[in-house]
Amino acid sequence: MKILIIQQRYGIGDMVIFLPYIHAISKKFNVAVSLLAKESSKANEIFEEDKNVREIIILDKKKDGLNGFFSLTKEIRRKNFDKVFIFNSSLRYLLVAKFAGIKNIHQYPLFRSKDNIVHSAKIFTESITGDIISTEPNIIINSTKNDFDKNFKHVCLGISASGPTKRWEIDNYIKLCREILKYEKCKFYIAAGKNDIDLIEKIKKSDIGMNCISFENLSIKKTLPIIKNCDCYIGSDTGFAHISVALGLKALTLFMDSPVLAYGKYSSKMIALEPEGYKGTTTHNTLGKSKISFEKVLSETRKILSN
């Protein structure tokens, strides 16, 4: 049996959230599935060592528009899938599946405008498998990094974000690290890329720079064994926060301008911290980074590192 799963959202965090449902479908039908996903989701790197997924079909710009519709349909038809599970409400993907000749099609209700990413995926998958599905994600990797000095605490520091309204000020991170170093021997791993080079350089040139290692030249795949061996994640609601919980870390995640109910409640390891005055109510328009309490972040960090 050949099974296709379609998960077309852009983000790494989104892909991590769908991990339990992809795994559940693979387990239900006892087959490694094919996954249609956007390149920005980094599915190729996230699933590289995961035997539940046999291939990633990249949903790129060439598959957009009318010409892209026929190109995608042709590619899907050529693979002769028996079943498809579509994790969205789009008529486009339903038509792709039908024109590709897939007989057994499962999809969210058409034209649903809004949903909770976790609840919708859970309900959809449970209706297919007949089982209760845990929302806890698990990135499967075999490689580990064994040279971490056990005399230090190792903290993955998520300074990056998809936009400035979702990013805590870099001076706050420097101050936080400075305070942590007063009572803990620590190494900090700067979870950010080349687009954040100005922020990375500011940390490197600060008085905590000698305690920091940057991910700027690493692929997502190469960061996975490093993150897995860290003690915790502290930082923005970004892909690295979701990767961290999927690798078993506690993640103190700052929700400044994103929906905490959708992205901050699916894992017991996700410790969501909102701006002062908010409780389970942050959205994409909260604009609350100036209301994130430094003392609260420091206090929660100390609790995590003391366990």
N, C-alpha and C positions, 0 to 999 in steps of 0.2 A: 504494500500500500504506500502511495506517495501523498504526503500531506503538505499543503502550503499554509503558512500563517502570514497574514498581512498586518503589519504594525507600522504605520506611515508617519508617526510623530517625529519631530526633529531631534529632540534632546537626548543626551546620554541618560539623564535622570528618568525620562519617560521609559527608555528601553529597560533600565534596571527595574522599574516598577512592574513591567510586564514579564519579568523572568519567571515568577511562580506559575503563571498561566501558560507560558510556552512549555515549561517543564511538565506541567500537568497534562497537557494535550499529548506530548510525546510519550509520557508514561501510560496514559489511557489506551493509546493505540499501539504501544510497544514498537515505536518506530522513530528514527531520527527525522525531524521535520526540516523543511525548507522555510526560510524566513525572508519576506520582502520588506526591506527597511531602507531608510535614508542613510546616506553615508555619514551625515552629521551625528547619527545615533551611536556611531562607533561599534555597531553590532559585530563587524568582522573581528575586532579585537576583544570584545567582551565574550564572544562565544568561541574563540579560537580553540580552547581546550575542552569545550563542552560537547560531549557525545550525544546530547539530546538534539543538537542542530547539525544537519549534514551540510548545509550550504546557506550562504547569504546572497540574495539577489538584490543588487543595489538599485534603489529607486532614485535615479538621477534626473537632471534637467531634460535629458533626451527623451524621457518618458512622460514629460508634461505636455499639455495641449492636445490637439486632435491627432497630430502625427505621432506624438508620444503614446497616445492611447493605443494606436494600432501596433506600434513597436512593442509596447509592454504586453499586449494581448498575444502577439506572435511568439514572444519569448516564453510566456507562460504556457501557451498551447503546446509548444515543442517539448515541454517537460512532462506532459501527460499526467497531471495531478488527478488523484481520485477524490480528494476532499480539500476544501479551503475554509479557513476560519478567518473572518475579516473583523478586526478589532476597531471598527469605525462605522459610521452611518452613511457613508458616501455611496451614491448611486454609481459613480464612476467605477469603483472597484467591484461592485456587483455585476456591472455590464462586462468588465474585463473578464471576470470569472466565467460568466455565461458564454461569451464569445470565444473564450479559450477552451470551451467544451468540458468544464468541470461540472460533474453531475450533482455532487453533494456539496451544497453551499450553506455555510452558517455565518450569520452576520448580525451586528447590532440592528435594532429597528431603524429603518431608513429615515433620514432627514431630522434626526434628533439634534437639536442645536447645541445643547449644553449637557454636560454630564460630569460626574466625579470620576476621574480617571481610574481610581482604584476600585470603587464600588461597581462601576459598569463592567470592568474586566472580570472581576470576581464573580458577579452574578452570571455573566455570559459563560464563563468557563465551567462553573458549577452546574449549569443547565446542560452542558455537554457531557461532563464526566460523571455526574451524579454523586460527586464527592465534595466534602467541605475543603476548600483550598485555603491554605495559610497565605497571608499577604507578605510574609517575610521572604525577601529575595535572597538568592544565593548565586554569586559568581563562582563558577567552577574553574579553579586553576590548580595545576600540579606543581608549578615552579614556586619556590619560596626563596627568601633571602635570609641567610643564616649568619650574617656577619654583624648583626646589630649588637652593640655593646649593652649588656644587661644592666650595667651600672647607670644607664640613662633612661629617662622616659622619652618616648618617641612620639611626636605630635605631628599629624598631618594638618597643615594650616591652609584653609581654603580661602585665599585672599581674592580670588577671581569671581566673576559673575557675568551674566549675559548682558548686563547694563549697569551704569553707575548708580541707579536707584536701588539696586540689589546688593551693592557692595559696601561693606563697612569701611570707614576711612582707614587707610594704611597706617596712619599714626596710632590708631587704636590697637592694631595688631602688634606693632612694635612695643607699645607700652604694655600690652598684655604679656608678651614674651618676657619682657624685662621683669615684670612682677613675678611670673612663674619661676624664673631663674633664681629668685631670691630664696626659694624654698625647695626647688627640685633641680637636679641635673637633667637637662633636656636637650634633645636635638629636634629641630623643627624642619619639616619637609614642606617647601612652598609649592602648593598645588595650584599652579598657574602656567600659562603658556607664553608664546612669543608675543601675543597681543597685549600682555601685561608686563612687558619688559621694564617699563618705567617704575612700576610698583615693586617688581622684584629687585631692581637695582637700588631702590631706596632702602629696602630691608638689608641688602648685602652691605651697603655703606654705613648702616647704623651700628650701634654698639652691640647689637645681638647678631650681627651678620656672620660672625665666626661660628655660630651655633646652627646655621641654616644651610640646607641643601635644596637646590631648586629643581623643579621638574621641567624647566623651560625647553630643554632639548630632548625630552623623552616622549615617546608615543604613549598612548593610554595603556597599551599592552605592557610596556616596560615599567609603568608605575604600579601595576597591580600587585606584584610580590612585595614591593616596598610598602605600599599602604597596608597590605595584609599583616605585616609585622609591626605596624605602629600600635600605640596604646589607645589612641583616640583621634577623632577628627574635630577640629574647631574651625568654623567659618561659615561662609555664605550658603544659601540654598542654591547649590550648583551641582553639576554632574559628579564632582568629586565627593560631595556629601553622600550621595546615593550609592556611589561605588563603595564608599567606606562601610555603610551599613550592610551592603551585600557581601562584604568580605569579613563581617563579624565584628566591626568596631562600633563602639558608642560614638555617636556623632552629635555634638552640640551645634545645631544648625540655626543660623540667624535668619528669620523670616521678616524681611523688611519691606518687601514689595512683591510678594507672591503668595498664592493661596495655601495657607498652612493646612487646611482641612483636606486638600487634595494631595499635597506633597509632604506633609509633616507628621502624619498619623498612621502610616501603613506599617511601620516597623517599630518594635519595642526598643530598638537600639537608637532610634532617631529621637533626640531630645530637642524639641522645638522651642526656640526662644523668640518671643515676639516683642515689638515695641511696647513701652510702658502704656498701659491703658487698653491694650488689646488682649483678648483671650479667645483664640480659635477663630479670629475674624479677619486676619490679614488677607488682602487680595492683591491683584496686579496694580491697584491704584492707591495702595496704602501710603507709599512714600514716607516710610517711618524709620529710615536709618539713623536719623539724629536722635531718635527716642529709644534706641537700644541702650540699655543701662550697662556701662562698662563694669560696674561693681557686680552686677548680676552675672555677666559673662565670666568674670574672674572667679566668682564664688562657685559657679557650676563647673568650671574647668578644674578647680581645686578638688571638688567632690569626685569628679571622674578619675583624676590622676591619683587620688588617695586610695582607690579601690583596687 
